[in-house]
C-alpha cells in the first residue's frame, strides 16, 4: 500500500493525445495530477543515490591477508629499514612493502546503502514522473524527439508488438527513432579495468517503454535496441525515471499502464 501524500498547492490534469502504432491521434487522455508536481532535483538525486547504493554488494578483505609471514625486524645497525623481515632479508607484513597487508582495507561491516524515508522516495518518483511530462527537462537530458506533448501515450496495441522490425517502425511513427540512433552512436569503450570485468561498454540511455504487465511480446521486441528499457508500473523506479539522478527520461506509456500508475500513486490536493 502506497502512502498518501498531501501537497500544499493545487494540481492540474494535463491533457495529452493518445496515439496508435502509426503515430496517428485517436483520442485524448488526462494525465494523473502528479504529472504536474514541482520537479524536486534534490529529492530525485537523493532517491537515486539510495537506490543505486542498495544494489552494491558489500565487500571486504581476508583478515589475514598480507599477515601470513613470520618476519621480525632486524633492528638497527644493518643499514636497512626497521620493518619486519624474513631470514633472507625480504620485507613482509608492513603496509608499505610488497606483499604486505593493506593499510586501511575495505571492511564488510561498512554501511554502503544510503537509506531514505519512504515518503521521500515516493515523492521523488512522482517528481521524476512529472519531469517526463516536461519537454524542457527531457531535452536537457539529451533526448531527441519530435513530439510536443510528453509523455507519449499510446494504445494497448503496443503490447502485441513481437518483432524488433515492428518495434523500429513504431519508434519511427512516434518520432523517437532519432533518440535510439543517438544511443547507438554513443556506445563507447570505457576507461579503466572494468573492461576486464564484463563492463567493457558504456551505453547511453534512450527511450523508456512502460507496459501494463509482464509476459507481453513487446518486452522482448523493444529490449533489442540500445539504451531502451521496458518496465511495468509495479517495478518502475527512480533508476528508470532518472538515470544518474538526472530527471527527464523520454517515456512511452500505454493506456493500461497509465491507469495502473493513476491508481497506485494517490496524491491529495487541497
C-alpha positions as CSV (number, residue, x, y, z in Angstrom):
1,X,0.0,0.0,0.0
2,X,1.5,3.3,-1.1
3,X,1.3,6.2,1.5
4,X,-0.9,9.1,0.6
5,X,1.0,12.4,0.2
6,X,-0.5,15.8,1.0
7,X,0.8,18.6,-1.2
8,X,0.3,22.3,-0.3
9,X,-0.8,23.5,-3.7
10,X,-3.4,22.8,-6.4
11,X,-2.6,20.2,-9.0
12,X,-3.9,20.2,-12.6
13,X,-4.7,17.5,-15.1
14,X,-2.6,17.8,-18.2
15,X,-4.4,16.6,-21.4
16,X,-2.2,14.7,-24.0
17,X,-3.1,12.9,-27.2
18,X,-3.4,9.1,-27.4
19,X,-1.6,7.7,-30.4
20,X,-1.9,4.5,-32.3
21,X,1.1,2.5,-33.6
22,X,1.1,4.6,-36.8
23,X,1.6,7.8,-34.8
24,X,-2.0,9.0,-35.5
25,X,-4.0,10.6,-32.8
26,X,-7.0,8.5,-31.9
27,X,-8.2,10.4,-28.7
28,X,-7.1,12.3,-25.7
29,X,-6.4,11.4,-22.1
30,X,-5.9,13.4,-18.9
31,X,-2.7,12.5,-17.1
32,X,-2.8,11.9,-13.4
33,X,-2.4,15.0,-11.3
34,X,1.0,14.1,-10.0
35,X,2.4,14.8,-13.5
36,X,2.0,18.5,-12.7
37,X,4.0,18.3,-9.4
38,X,7.1,20.6,-9.0
39,X,10.3,18.8,-10.1
40,X,12.5,18.4,-7.0
41,X,16.0,17.7,-8.2
42,X,17.3,17.4,-4.7
43,X,14.9,14.6,-3.8
44,X,15.4,12.8,-7.1
45,X,19.2,12.8,-6.6
46,X,18.8,11.6,-3.0
47,X,16.4,8.8,-4.0
48,X,18.7,7.7,-6.9
49,X,21.7,7.6,-4.6
50,X,19.7,5.4,-2.2
51,X,18.5,3.0,-4.9
52,X,22.0,2.9,-6.5
53,X,23.8,2.0,-3.3
54,X,21.2,-0.6,-2.4
55,X,22.4,-2.6,-5.4
56,X,26.1,-2.6,-4.3
57,X,27.4,-5.8,-2.8
58,X,29.3,-5.5,0.5
59,X,33.0,-6.4,0.1
60,X,36.0,-6.8,2.4
61,X,39.4,-8.4,2.7
62,X,40.6,-11.6,4.3
63,X,41.6,-10.5,7.9
64,X,44.9,-12.4,7.4
65,X,45.7,-11.0,4.0
66,X,49.4,-10.0,4.0
67,X,50.0,-11.3,7.5
68,X,50.8,-14.9,6.7
69,X,54.5,-14.4,7.4
70,X,56.7,-14.8,10.5
71,X,59.1,-12.0,9.9
72,X,60.5,-9.7,12.5
73,X,62.6,-6.5,12.5
74,X,66.4,-7.0,12.4
75,X,66.8,-3.8,14.5
76,X,69.3,-1.0,14.0
77,X,72.9,-1.4,12.6
78,X,72.2,-3.1,9.4
79,X,71.7,-0.1,7.1
80,X,68.1,-1.3,6.4
81,X,64.7,0.0,7.3
82,X,63.4,-1.5,10.6
83,X,60.4,-3.3,9.1
84,X,59.6,-7.0,9.7
85,X,61.9,-9.2,7.5
86,X,62.4,-12.8,6.7
87,X,65.8,-14.5,7.2
88,X,66.6,-13.8,3.6
89,X,66.1,-10.1,4.0
90,X,62.7,-9.8,2.3
91,X,60.4,-7.2,4.0
92,X,57.0,-8.5,5.0
93,X,53.8,-7.6,7.0
94,X,54.2,-3.8,6.8
95,X,51.7,-1.9,4.6
96,X,54.5,-0.1,2.7
97,X,56.2,-3.3,1.3
98,X,55.5,-5.7,-1.5
99,X,53.1,-8.5,-0.3
100,X,52.4,-6.7,3.0
101,X,49.0,-6.0,4.5
102,X,46.7,-3.2,3.3
103,X,46.8,-0.1,5.5
104,X,43.0,0.6,5.5
105,X,41.3,-2.3,3.6
106,X,37.6,-2.3,2.8
107,X,35.5,-3.8,5.6
108,X,32.4,-5.9,5.2
109,X,30.6,-4.1,8.1
110,X,30.8,-0.7,6.3
111,X,27.4,0.7,5.6
112,X,27.3,1.4,1.9
113,X,23.5,1.7,1.5
114,X,22.3,5.3,1.9
115,X,18.7,4.9,3.3
116,X,15.8,7.2,2.5
117,X,12.4,7.7,4.1
118,X,9.5,6.0,2.4
119,X,7.6,9.2,1.7
120,X,10.7,10.9,0.4
121,X,11.2,8.0,-2.1
122,X,7.6,8.1,-3.3
123,X,7.7,11.9,-3.7
124,X,11.0,11.6,-5.6
125,X,9.3,9.0,-8.0
126,X,6.3,11.3,-8.5
127,X,8.6,14.3,-9.2
128,X,10.6,12.2,-11.7
129,X,7.3,11.2,-13.4
130,X,6.5,14.9,-13.6
131,X,9.8,15.6,-15.3
132,X,8.9,13.1,-18.1
133,X,6.0,15.4,-19.0
134,X,8.2,18.5,-19.2
135,X,9.8,18.7,-22.7
136,X,12.5,21.1,-21.4
137,X,13.8,18.6,-18.9
138,X,13.7,15.8,-21.4
139,X,15.7,17.8,-23.9
140,X,18.2,18.8,-21.2
141,X,18.9,15.0,-20.8
142,X,19.9,14.9,-24.4
143,X,16.9,13.1,-25.8
144,X,15.8,13.7,-29.3
145,X,12.1,13.6,-30.3
146,X,9.6,15.3,-32.5
147,X,6.5,15.3,-30.3
148,X,5.3,18.4,-28.4
149,X,3.2,16.6,-25.8
150,X,5.0,14.3,-23.3
151,X,4.9,11.6,-22.1
152,X,3.9,9.8,-25.3
153,X,0.7,7.9,-24.6
154,X,-0.2,5.0,-26.9
155,X,-2.9,2.4,-27.2
156,X,-2.7,-1.0,-25.7
157,X,-1.8,-2.4,-29.2
158,X,1.9,-1.7,-28.5
159,X,2.0,-4.7,-26.1
160,X,1.4,-7.0,-29.1
161,X,4.5,-5.9,-31.0
162,X,6.5,-9.1,-31.2
163,X,9.4,-8.3,-33.6
164,X,12.2,-5.8,-33.5
165,X,11.5,-4.7,-37.1
166,X,7.9,-3.8,-36.0
167,X,9.2,-2.0,-32.9
168,X,11.5,0.0,-35.1
169,X,8.6,1.2,-37.2
170,X,6.7,2.1,-34.0
171,X,9.6,4.2,-32.8
172,X,9.7,6.0,-36.2
173,X,6.0,6.6,-36.2
174,X,6.1,8.1,-32.7
175,X,9.0,10.3,-33.5
176,X,11.7,8.9,-31.2
177,X,13.8,6.7,-33.5
178,X,16.4,9.5,-33.7
179,X,16.9,9.1,-30.0
180,X,17.6,5.4,-30.4
181,X,20.1,6.2,-33.1
182,X,21.8,8.7,-30.7
183,X,22.1,6.0,-28.1
184,X,23.6,3.5,-30.6
185,X,26.2,6.1,-31.8
186,X,27.1,7.0,-28.2
187,X,28.2,3.5,-27.2
188,X,31.9,3.7,-26.2
189,X,34.6,1.6,-24.6
190,X,35.1,2.7,-21.0
191,X,38.4,3.6,-19.4
192,X,39.9,1.6,-16.6
193,X,39.9,-2.1,-15.5
194,X,36.2,-2.5,-15.9
195,X,36.9,-3.7,-19.4
196,X,38.4,-6.9,-18.0
197,X,35.4,-7.5,-15.7
198,X,32.5,-7.7,-18.0
199,X,31.8,-4.0,-18.2
200,X,33.5,-3.0,-21.4
201,X,31.0,-0.7,-22.9
202,X,29.2,2.5,-21.8
203,X,25.7,2.7,-23.3
204,X,23.6,5.9,-23.1
205,X,20.0,5.7,-22.0
206,X,17.3,6.1,-24.6
207,X,13.5,5.6,-24.5
208,X,11.7,4.1,-21.5
209,X,8.7,2.0,-22.6
210,X,6.2,1.3,-19.9
211,X,3.7,-1.6,-20.5
212,X,1.0,-2.9,-18.2
213,X,2.2,-6.4,-17.4
214,X,5.0,-8.9,-17.9
215,X,4.8,-11.7,-20.5
216,X,3.7,-9.5,-23.3
217,X,5.7,-9.8,-26.6
218,X,6.6,-6.1,-26.6
219,X,9.1,-6.6,-23.7
220,X,11.5,-8.7,-25.9
221,X,10.8,-6.7,-29.1
222,X,11.7,-3.3,-27.6
223,X,14.6,-4.6,-25.5
224,X,16.6,-5.3,-28.6
225,X,17.5,-1.6,-29.0
226,X,20.5,0.1,-27.3
227,X,19.5,2.2,-24.3
228,X,15.8,1.2,-24.4
229,X,14.3,0.0,-21.1
230,X,11.0,-1.8,-20.9
231,X,9.3,-2.0,-17.5
232,X,5.9,-2.4,-15.8
233,X,4.4,0.1,-13.4
234,X,4.9,-2.2,-10.5
235,X,8.7,-2.2,-11.0
236,X,9.0,1.4,-12.2
237,X,11.7,3.0,-10.0
238,X,13.9,6.1,-9.8
239,X,16.6,4.2,-11.6
240,X,14.4,4.1,-14.7
241,X,12.9,7.6,-14.5
242,X,16.1,9.5,-13.6
243,X,19.2,7.5,-14.7
244,X,22.3,9.0,-13.0
245,X,20.0,11.1,-10.8
246,X,19.1,13.4,-13.7
247,X,15.3,13.7,-14.3
248,X,13.6,14.0,-17.7
249,X,13.6,10.4,-19.2
250,X,11.9,10.1,-22.6
251,X,8.9,7.9,-21.8
252,X,6.4,5.9,-23.9
253,X,3.5,4.5,-21.9
254,X,0.3,2.7,-22.9
255,X,-3.2,3.4,-21.6
256,X,-3.5,0.4,-19.2
257,X,-0.1,1.2,-17.6
258,X,-1.1,4.8,-17.2
259,X,-4.2,3.8,-15.3
260,X,-2.2,1.5,-13.1
261,X,0.1,4.4,-12.2
262,X,-3.0,6.6,-11.6
263,X,-4.4,4.0,-9.1
264,X,-1.0,3.3,-7.5
265,X,0.1,6.9,-6.6
266,X,-2.7,8.8,-5.0
267,X,-2.0,12.5,-4.4
268,X,-4.4,14.6,-2.3
269,X,-4.7,18.2,-3.4
270,X,-6.2,20.8,-1.1
